[in-house]
Amino acid sequence: MERTLTRYIRALRSAGAGVSTTEAMDAARTVEVVGWEDRGVLKTALGTVLAKSVEEKAIHEQLFELYFSREAAANAAAEGQPGEGGEPDARQPGGGEPEAGDSEGGEGGEGGDPVEALSALARGENPGQLAMALERAGAAAGVDEIRFATQSGYFVRKMMEQMGVEALEARLMEALSRRNAEGDAEAEALMGTRSALQKQARAFVEARFEIYGRSAQDAFMNEILAERSFGALGRSDTERMRALVERMAKRLAVRHARRRKVKDRGRLDVRRTLRANAGHDGVPFDIIWKIKRKDRPKIVAVCDVSGSVAQYVRFLLLFLHALKEKVTDLETFAFSAHLADVSRPLETLPFETAMRAIVDEVGSGGTDYGAAFLELDRDFGEVIDRRTTVLVLGDGRSNYSDPRLDVFKQIADQAKRLVWLCPEPATNWGSGDSCLLEYRPFCTLLTHCSTVTDLERALDEILMAYD
């Protein structure tokens, strides 16, 4: 039973839940109190001690049902074979875990025919025996180490070998070599046996992948996607990227909330504490801390949505709007040939619908950065004040038009900070019709940004100014 809980905690950690050693010990003590009989009580109790956040509770909800499946428990109960300590271990998933290398090839009994034993397993005459055979073969093959769906075929074959399929295949080849009706009939029966066992082994491996591998594979794919240029993303990457952006935005918001709490901790206001405790003979029952007033984050995003940059803007706006709990004061402008306030469609329409509307409205025509900055200052200058970070996303390519450096300098002077994110590498800045090097002296930060990791790093730096 201890091994059952240990493996479940391992599955939680593989899925991204940060279960500490102390929490694992608490879970063991909890199980001693509530027992294993009532699945609902066990699920609630383990969720209380092992899941600390909404995300971890969702992981627990999903994995608990996969791991402690009723079908696996029923199969183990039908087998009724003793687990550790000599007690029938019917409540563990799949029954007691055997030692690695304990093959099922001799399931038919000492001196029995292993091929006949496999045929009996394939016919499903004893479901509990089949479940135990799969458990033993899976443990010996190391199926719990599966991390990618593409490994399924490898582990299925390893399980089949552990169950003694090589003897069956040798018998199959011998039957085929006879080249007569009797041999063909035997070969057909053996192929059916192998196919049935392979199907059962594949189902076992797929179930283990869902418990131990799915989250690891997703984490690996997310790592790759986080370093892939927005311009190289395909249509199939969009949904995964949306989920990744939302997760990163939530992580960023939590990180900065924690930083502020840490900074405020331990700054004692001695004068106010003494005054508040005057009626307690100076004993400080009520502690009063100094709180330094901080600006709330305020961002004005100015985005080039011309064809060369639109894909990058999509994910910046997705990230910013996923940060709405942290950045409650957000104004968004988009431009190409002219500038428009696009905050309302982003707040009221589904994101993809809003992006299409924005691109249709302002995404056509030759890009003119100088005209866009002039419109921002002239028509919306009141949204920029001393606590505003002006965030520009664009490549700075303005078709050789007037960059209006005078207006850009005025915007920079009026704001708290001015951050420019450019999807082009620094080696291209200033080449051709790029005005970036002319704008750079007025920027608090000018950085290359082409991946979601770059985007997270830049927004982290912006929010640090408000911590």
Backbone torsions as a table, in degrees:
resi	resn	phi	psi	omega
1	MET	NA	-35.7	177.1
2	GLU	-63.2	-39.3	178.8
3	ARG	-65.0	-36.5	178.6
4	THR	-59.3	-47.2	-179.8
5	LEU	-67.1	-40.2	179.7
6	THR	-61.0	-42.2	-180.0
7	ARG	-68.8	-34.9	177.7
8	TYR	-66.0	-41.7	177.5
9	ILE	-63.3	-38.6	176.2
10	ARG	-61.3	-40.6	178.1
11	ALA	-64.1	-40.6	177.4
12	LEU	-61.0	-43.7	179.6
13	ARG	-64.9	-39.4	178.2
14	SER	-62.9	-30.6	-179.5
15	ALA	-83.2	-3.4	176.1
16	GLY	106.9	2.8	177.5
17	ALA	-83.3	128.8	-176.5
18	GLY	-86.0	74.5	-179.0
19	VAL	-83.1	118.4	-179.8
20	SER	-82.9	168.0	177.1
21	THR	-61.8	-40.2	179.0
22	THR	-62.7	-42.2	179.5
23	GLU	-66.4	-35.5	176.7
24	ALA	-63.3	-40.6	177.7
25	MET	-66.6	-39.0	176.7
26	ASP	-62.2	-38.6	179.7
27	ALA	-63.9	-40.8	179.1
28	ALA	-62.6	-43.3	179.0
29	ARG	-66.9	-35.2	178.9
30	THR	-63.9	-43.7	179.5
31	VAL	-63.6	-35.8	177.2
32	GLU	-60.5	-32.7	-178.2
33	VAL	-81.2	-49.0	-172.3
34	VAL	-88.5	-21.6	-179.3
35	GLY	77.5	-178.4	-176.1
36	TRP	-107.3	-8.0	-169.3
37	GLU	-68.1	-46.9	-176.5
38	ASP	-91.9	106.8	-176.2
39	ARG	-63.7	-37.5	-179.5
40	GLY	-64.3	-44.7	178.6
41	VAL	-65.5	-43.1	179.7
42	LEU	-61.5	-42.8	-179.9
43	LYS	-62.7	-46.0	179.7
44	THR	-64.4	-43.1	-177.7
45	ALA	-65.0	-45.7	179.3
46	LEU	-66.5	-36.9	177.7
47	GLY	-63.0	-33.5	-179.5
48	THR	-67.3	-40.5	-174.6
49	VAL	-94.1	-19.6	-175.1
50	LEU	-106.5	-20.7	-176.3
51	ALA	-110.9	120.0	-173.6
52	LYS	-104.4	-13.3	-176.1
53	SER	-136.2	171.9	178.4
54	VAL	-60.7	-41.2	180.0
55	GLU	-63.9	-43.6	-179.3
56	GLU	-68.5	-33.3	176.4
57	LYS	-65.3	-38.1	178.0
58	ALA	-65.6	-39.5	177.6
59	ILE	-62.3	-45.6	179.7
60	HIS	-61.7	-44.1	-179.4
61	GLU	-57.6	-43.9	-177.0
62	GLN	-72.6	-47.7	-175.0
63	LEU	-70.6	-33.2	-178.4
64	PHE	-59.4	-45.6	-178.5
65	GLU	-67.1	-35.1	177.9
66	LEU	-70.1	-44.1	-172.5
67	TYR	-75.8	-49.3	-178.7
68	PHE	-95.5	56.2	-176.7
69	SER	-70.9	141.2	-179.7
70	ARG	-64.9	-34.8	-178.1
71	GLU	-65.3	-44.7	179.6
72	ALA	-63.7	-41.0	179.0
73	ALA	-64.1	-38.5	179.6
74	ALA	-66.2	-39.4	178.2
75	ASN	-62.5	-43.3	179.3
76	ALA	-64.7	-37.7	179.7
77	ALA	-66.4	-38.9	179.1
78	ALA	-63.5	-35.3	178.9
79	GLU	-68.0	-45.5	178.2
80	GLY	66.3	21.4	-179.8
81	GLN	-81.5	145.5	-176.2
82	PRO	-69.1	139.4	173.3
83	GLY	-93.2	-155.2	-179.6
84	GLU	-65.9	141.8	178.7
85	GLY	84.9	1.5	176.0
86	GLY	84.0	-1.0	-179.8
87	GLU	-92.3	145.1	175.0
88	PRO	-62.1	121.6	-173.4
89	ASP	-98.7	66.5	-171.5
90	ALA	-81.0	-14.3	-173.6
91	ARG	-95.6	-9.9	176.2
92	GLN	-73.6	151.5	173.1
93	PRO	-65.2	115.2	175.6
94	GLY	79.6	5.7	178.5
95	GLY	84.8	-170.5	-177.3
96	GLY	-65.6	143.7	-178.6
97	GLU	-87.9	124.1	-179.8
98	PRO	-80.5	169.8	175.0
99	GLU	-75.4	147.8	178.8
100	ALA	-60.2	140.4	178.2
101	GLY	91.1	-3.8	178.8
102	ASP	-82.8	84.2	-171.0
103	SER	-74.0	154.9	178.2
104	GLU	-93.5	9.0	-175.6
105	GLY	-58.0	-29.0	-178.1
106	GLY	-101.3	32.5	-175.3
107	GLU	-61.2	-22.9	-176.9
108	GLY	-76.3	3.6	179.1
109	GLY	105.2	164.9	-176.8
110	GLU	-60.5	124.9	179.0
111	GLY	80.2	-0.2	-178.7
112	GLY	-74.7	167.7	179.1
113	ASP	-80.7	115.6	-178.1
114	PRO	-62.9	-31.9	179.8
115	VAL	-67.7	-41.1	176.0
116	GLU	-63.5	-37.1	178.0
117	ALA	-62.7	-43.2	178.2
118	LEU	-64.7	-38.5	178.6
119	SER	-63.3	-40.3	178.0
120	ALA	-64.3	-41.4	177.2
121	LEU	-62.0	-44.3	-177.8
122	ALA	-63.7	-33.7	179.6
123	ARG	-73.5	-11.9	177.5
124	GLY	70.4	30.4	-179.4
125	GLU	-67.4	-28.8	178.9
126	ASN	-135.3	92.6	-176.9
127	PRO	-56.9	-36.8	179.9
128	GLY	-65.7	-39.1	178.4
129	GLN	-65.1	-40.5	177.3
130	LEU	-62.8	-42.6	179.1
131	ALA	-60.4	-42.8	179.9
132	MET	-67.1	-38.2	178.6
133	ALA	-63.2	-42.2	178.3
134	LEU	-65.2	-40.9	178.3
135	GLU	-60.6	-46.2	-179.2
136	ARG	-63.5	-46.4	-179.1
137	ALA	-64.9	-39.7	179.1
138	GLY	-64.1	-41.8	178.6
139	ALA	-64.5	-43.8	-179.5
140	ALA	-66.4	-33.3	-180.0
141	ALA	-83.1	-9.0	179.9
142	GLY	71.8	36.2	-175.7
143	VAL	-61.0	-30.2	-179.1
144	ASP	-64.3	-11.9	177.7
145	GLU	-87.4	3.2	-179.3
146	ILE	-62.2	136.8	-179.1
147	ARG	-128.0	-19.9	-178.6
148	PHE	-133.3	145.1	-179.4
149	ALA	-61.0	-29.5	-179.5
150	THR	-67.7	-12.0	177.8
151	GLN	-84.7	-4.5	-174.7
152	SER	-57.1	-47.1	-178.4
153	GLY	-58.5	-41.0	179.6
154	TYR	-62.1	-47.4	-176.9
155	PHE	-71.6	-32.3	175.4
156	VAL	-61.3	-45.2	179.8
157	ARG	-63.9	-41.4	179.2
158	LYS	-62.7	-39.5	177.5
159	MET	-64.1	-43.2	179.6
160	MET	-60.1	-40.7	178.2
161	GLU	-64.2	-40.7	179.5
162	GLN	-65.2	-28.6	180.0
163	MET	-84.1	-6.0	175.8
164	GLY	97.2	25.9	-176.8
165	VAL	-66.5	-22.5	-178.5
166	GLU	-64.5	-35.7	175.9
167	ALA	-65.3	-39.9	178.5
168	LEU	-64.2	-43.5	-178.8
169	GLU	-66.7	-34.2	176.2
170	ALA	-65.1	-41.5	177.5
171	ARG	-64.7	-37.3	178.9
172	LEU	-62.7	-47.3	179.5
173	MET	-62.3	-37.8	179.6
174	GLU	-65.8	-39.9	179.5
175	ALA	-65.7	-41.7	179.6
176	LEU	-65.0	-33.6	-176.8
177	SER	-70.0	-16.6	-179.3
178	ARG	-71.8	-29.2	176.5
179	ARG	56.8	46.4	173.9
180	ASN	-140.4	172.8	-175.1
181	ALA	-62.2	-40.5	179.7
182	GLU	-64.1	-42.8	178.3
183	GLY	-65.2	-40.2	179.7
184	ASP	-64.1	-39.9	179.6
185	ALA	-65.3	-42.8	178.1
186	GLU	-65.1	-41.2	179.4
187	ALA	-61.9	-40.5	179.2
188	GLU	-63.7	-41.2	178.4
189	ALA	-65.3	-40.2	179.3
190	LEU	-67.3	-39.1	177.2
191	MET	-64.4	-36.1	176.0
192	GLY	-64.5	-40.4	177.1
193	THR	-61.6	-48.0	179.9
194	ARG	-61.7	-42.9	-179.7
195	SER	-62.5	-41.9	-179.7
196	ALA	-65.6	-42.9	178.7
197	LEU	-66.6	-38.7	179.1
198	GLN	-63.8	-38.2	177.9
199	LYS	-63.5	-42.9	178.6
200	GLN	-65.5	-41.7	179.2
201	ALA	-65.2	-39.5	179.2
202	ARG	-64.5	-41.5	177.9
203	ALA	-62.4	-38.9	178.4
204	PHE	-63.4	-47.1	-179.1
205	VAL	-63.9	-42.5	180.0
206	GLU	-63.5	-37.8	177.3
207	ALA	-65.4	-41.3	178.3
208	ARG	-67.1	-34.6	177.4
209	PHE	-63.0	-42.0	179.4
210	GLU	-62.2	-33.2	-178.7
211	ILE	-81.4	-47.9	-170.8
212	TYR	-107.1	-23.4	-171.0
213	GLY	-107.1	-32.2	-172.9
214	ARG	-55.8	-48.5	-177.7
215	SER	-67.1	-37.9	178.1
216	ALA	-64.7	-40.6	177.5
217	GLN	-64.7	-43.8	179.0
218	ASP	-61.7	-40.7	179.1
219	ALA	-63.2	-41.2	178.9
220	PHE	-64.3	-45.2	179.5
221	MET	-63.9	-36.8	178.4
222	ASN	-66.5	-37.3	177.3
223	GLU	-61.9	-42.6	178.9
224	ILE	-65.0	-45.6	-177.2
225	LEU	-64.9	-35.3	-178.6
226	ALA	-64.9	-22.9	-179.6
227	GLU	-103.1	4.6	-179.4
228	ARG	-91.3	137.1	-179.8
229	SER	-61.7	139.6	177.4
230	PHE	-55.0	-36.0	-178.7
231	GLY	-67.4	-18.4	-178.1
232	ALA	-98.8	2.2	-178.6
233	LEU	-74.6	138.0	176.2
234	GLY	-95.7	173.6	-179.9
235	ARG	-60.4	-35.8	-178.4
236	SER	-69.2	-17.1	-179.2
237	ASP	-85.2	-12.7	-168.6
238	THR	-61.9	-49.4	-176.6
239	GLU	-64.9	-42.9	178.3
240	ARG	-62.3	-40.4	-179.8
241	MET	-66.1	-38.7	178.0
242	ARG	-60.1	-45.9	179.2
243	ALA	-64.2	-39.0	179.9
244	LEU	-65.3	-43.4	179.8
245	VAL	-62.1	-44.2	-179.6
246	GLU	-63.3	-39.8	179.2
247	ARG	-66.3	-43.3	180.0
248	MET	-66.3	-38.1	179.1
249	ALA	-64.3	-41.7	178.7
250	LYS	-65.0	-41.0	178.6
251	ARG	-63.1	-39.3	179.7
252	LEU	-66.0	-42.0	179.9
253	ALA	-63.9	-42.7	179.1
254	VAL	-64.3	-41.5	-178.9
255	ARG	-59.7	-42.9	-176.7
256	HIS	-78.0	-30.2	173.5
257	ALA	-63.6	-39.2	179.1
258	ARG	-68.0	-41.1	179.5
259	ARG	-59.7	-41.7	-179.1
260	ARG	-65.9	-40.9	178.5
261	LYS	-61.8	-40.9	-179.4
262	VAL	-64.8	-40.6	-178.7
263	LYS	-67.7	-32.9	-178.5
264	ASP	-80.2	-15.9	-174.1
265	ARG	-76.0	137.1	170.9
266	GLY	86.1	8.2	179.0
267	ARG	-100.8	89.7	-173.4
268	LEU	-77.2	132.3	172.8
269	ASP	-93.8	93.9	-172.7
270	VAL	-62.1	-47.6	-175.1
271	ARG	-60.7	-48.5	-178.6
272	ARG	-69.8	-30.8	178.3
273	THR	-67.6	-44.3	178.3
274	LEU	-63.5	-41.6	-178.9
275	ARG	-66.4	-39.6	-178.6
276	ALA	-68.9	-23.5	-176.5
277	ASN	-109.1	19.2	-179.1
278	ALA	-59.6	-32.2	-178.9
279	GLY	-81.4	1.3	-179.2
280	HIS	-114.4	27.6	-179.1
281	ASP	56.8	35.0	176.4
282	GLY	80.0	-1.2	177.5
283	VAL	-75.7	122.2	-172.3
284	PRO	-79.8	76.2	176.1
285	PHE	-69.0	-37.4	-178.3
286	ASP	-109.0	111.9	-179.6
287	ILE	-93.2	131.1	179.1
288	ILE	-116.7	127.8	-177.0
289	TRP	-102.4	148.2	173.8
290	LYS	-73.9	132.6	178.6
291	ILE	-121.6	116.3	178.3
292	LYS	-84.4	124.1	-177.5
293	ARG	-66.5	129.0	-179.4
294	LYS	-117.4	146.5	174.0
295	ASP	-67.8	140.8	170.6
296	ARG	-76.7	143.5	-179.7
297	PRO	-58.1	132.2	176.0
298	LYS	-135.5	121.4	-176.4
299	ILE	-124.6	133.0	169.8
300	VAL	-112.2	108.7	-177.9
301	ALA	-94.1	129.4	179.1
302	VAL	-121.5	111.7	-167.2
303	CYS	-120.8	129.7	171.7
304	ASP	-78.2	117.3	-179.0
305	VAL	-110.4	23.7	173.8
306	SER	-66.9	166.1	-172.1
307	GLY	-52.6	-36.6	-174.8
308	SER	-74.5	-16.9	-172.5
309	VAL	-122.2	-11.3	-171.1
310	ALA	-55.3	-39.3	-178.5
311	GLN	-64.1	-36.2	179.3
312	TYR	-69.5	-41.6	-179.5
313	VAL	-61.7	-38.7	-179.3
314	ARG	-52.5	-45.7	-175.4
315	PHE	-81.6	-28.4	173.3
316	LEU	-62.8	-47.1	-179.1
317	LEU	-67.2	-36.6	176.2
318	LEU	-61.4	-43.2	179.6
319	PHE	-65.6	-46.2	-178.5
320	LEU	-62.1	-42.0	-178.1
321	HIS	-76.5	-21.2	171.3
322	ALA	-73.0	-17.7	179.0
323	LEU	-94.0	15.1	-173.1
324	LYS	-58.7	-30.3	178.3
325	GLU	-65.4	-31.1	179.8
326	LYS	-91.6	-43.1	-179.1
327	VAL	-106.5	83.3	-177.8
328	THR	-77.4	-21.1	-178.8
329	ASP	-105.8	92.0	-175.4
330	LEU	-132.6	125.6	174.2
331	GLU	-117.9	136.2	-175.3
332	THR	-125.3	129.8	178.1
333	PHE	-126.0	143.9	177.6
334	ALA	-128.2	149.9	-179.0
335	PHE	-152.8	159.8	164.7
336	SER	-143.3	-85.4	173.4
337	ALA	-82.5	-28.8	175.6
338	HIS	-142.7	165.9	-173.4
339	LEU	-105.8	142.7	178.0
340	ALA	-139.4	148.0	173.8
341	ASP	-79.2	117.2	-176.1
342	VAL	-114.9	17.2	-178.7
343	SER	-62.0	-42.4	-174.5
344	ARG	-64.6	-50.9	179.2
345	PRO	-60.0	-34.2	179.2
346	LEU	-68.3	-28.6	-179.3
347	GLU	-87.0	-26.1	-171.6
348	THR	-108.8	-21.0	-177.2
349	LEU	-107.7	157.1	169.4
350	PRO	-55.4	144.4	-169.0
351	PHE	-55.0	-48.9	-177.2
352	GLU	-64.8	-37.8	177.1
353	THR	-63.2	-43.1	179.1
354	ALA	-62.8	-42.5	-179.6
355	MET	-63.2	-41.0	177.9
356	ARG	-63.1	-41.6	179.3
357	ALA	-64.3	-39.9	-180.0
358	ILE	-64.9	-47.2	-179.5
359	VAL	-63.9	-39.3	178.1
360	ASP	-63.6	-36.0	-175.9
361	GLU	-77.4	-45.7	-171.5
362	VAL	-126.0	5.6	-173.4
363	GLY	-86.3	-3.3	-178.0
364	SER	-103.4	165.1	179.4
365	GLY	91.7	166.1	179.7
366	GLY	-71.5	137.0	-177.7
367	THR	-70.4	133.4	-179.7
368	ASP	-137.3	96.9	-177.9
369	TYR	-66.7	-41.0	-178.5
370	GLY	-60.2	-44.7	178.8
371	ALA	-64.3	-38.5	179.6
372	ALA	-63.9	-45.5	179.6
373	PHE	-66.2	-34.8	177.9
374	LEU	-64.6	-43.6	178.8
375	GLU	-65.9	-38.5	178.5
376	LEU	-61.3	-46.4	-178.0
377	ASP	-70.0	-39.1	-175.3
378	ARG	-76.8	-43.1	-171.5
379	ASP	-99.7	-21.5	-175.0
380	PHE	-134.2	20.5	-175.3
381	GLY	-59.1	-25.1	-177.1
382	GLU	-69.4	-16.2	-179.0
383	VAL	-79.7	-9.8	-178.0
384	ILE	-104.2	121.8	178.3
385	ASP	-138.0	-167.7	-171.9
386	ARG	-72.2	-8.7	175.4
387	ARG	-108.5	11.6	-175.7
388	THR	-93.6	132.5	166.5
389	THR	-98.9	116.7	174.4
390	VAL	-86.1	120.4	-176.5
391	LEU	-113.3	112.9	-179.4
392	VAL	-103.8	130.5	172.6
393	LEU	-120.0	116.9	179.6
394	GLY	177.3	167.2	-178.7
395	ASP	-91.6	-2.6	177.5
396	GLY	72.1	11.4	-180.0
397	ARG	-90.3	110.6	-167.8
398	SER	-114.4	20.8	176.8
399	ASN	55.6	36.9	176.1
400	TYR	61.9	22.3	176.7
401	SER	-83.6	170.9	179.7
402	ASP	-64.7	119.7	-178.0
403	PRO	-72.3	-9.3	-178.5
404	ARG	48.4	60.6	179.6
405	LEU	-62.3	-29.2	179.8
406	ASP	-64.2	-41.4	179.1
407	VAL	-70.9	-41.2	-179.8
408	PHE	-62.3	-41.1	177.9
409	LYS	-63.5	-38.7	179.8
410	GLN	-65.0	-40.7	177.7
411	ILE	-63.5	-43.9	-179.7
412	ALA	-63.2	-40.3	179.8
413	ASP	-67.6	-31.5	-176.6
414	GLN	-78.3	-27.0	-174.1
415	ALA	-90.8	165.0	172.8
416	LYS	-68.1	-47.0	179.8
417	ARG	-149.2	156.9	174.5
418	LEU	-130.7	115.2	-176.7
419	VAL	-114.7	129.9	179.4
420	TRP	-117.7	125.2	176.3
421	LEU	-107.8	123.6	-177.0
422	CYS	-116.8	127.4	179.4
423	PRO	-73.5	-14.3	179.2
424	GLU	-88.1	145.6	176.9
425	PRO	-65.8	157.2	-175.0
426	ALA	-60.3	-26.1	-179.6
427	THR	-64.8	-19.6	-179.5
428	ASN	-95.2	-8.7	-177.1
429	TRP	-65.9	133.9	178.0
430	GLY	85.7	-5.2	179.4
431	SER	-86.1	148.6	178.4
432	GLY	58.5	-125.6	-176.5
433	ASP	-94.2	17.3	179.5
434	SER	-76.5	130.9	178.6
435	CYS	-104.2	10.6	-171.8
436	LEU	-58.8	-42.2	-177.8
437	LEU	-66.4	-25.1	176.0
438	GLU	-75.8	-34.3	179.4
439	TYR	-79.1	-24.3	-170.4
440	ARG	-55.2	-40.4	-177.7
441	PRO	-59.9	-20.5	-176.9
442	PHE	-99.8	1.4	-178.6
443	CYS	-94.1	135.9	170.4
444	THR	-66.3	-39.3	178.9
445	LEU	-146.9	129.8	172.4
446	LEU	-125.8	118.0	-173.8
447	THR	-142.5	153.0	175.4
448	HIS	-73.5	134.0	-178.4
449	CYS	-143.5	105.2	-178.8
450	SER	-130.9	-3.9	180.0
451	THR	-130.8	167.2	178.9
452	VAL	-68.5	-27.4	175.1
453	THR	-66.4	-42.6	175.4
454	ASP	-59.5	-42.1	-177.9
455	LEU	-65.0	-43.4	177.9
456	GLU	-61.9	-42.7	-179.0
457	ARG	-62.9	-41.9	-178.9
458	ALA	-67.2	-43.9	-180.0
459	LEU	-69.3	-31.6	174.2
460	ASP	-61.4	-44.2	179.5
461	GLU	-64.8	-37.8	178.3
462	ILE	-64.9	-46.2	-177.3
463	LEU	-69.1	-27.6	177.7
464	MET	-59.5	-28.6	-179.9
465	ALA	-67.7	-15.2	-179.2
466	TYR	-107.4	-2.8	-179.2
467	ASP	-77.0	NA	NA
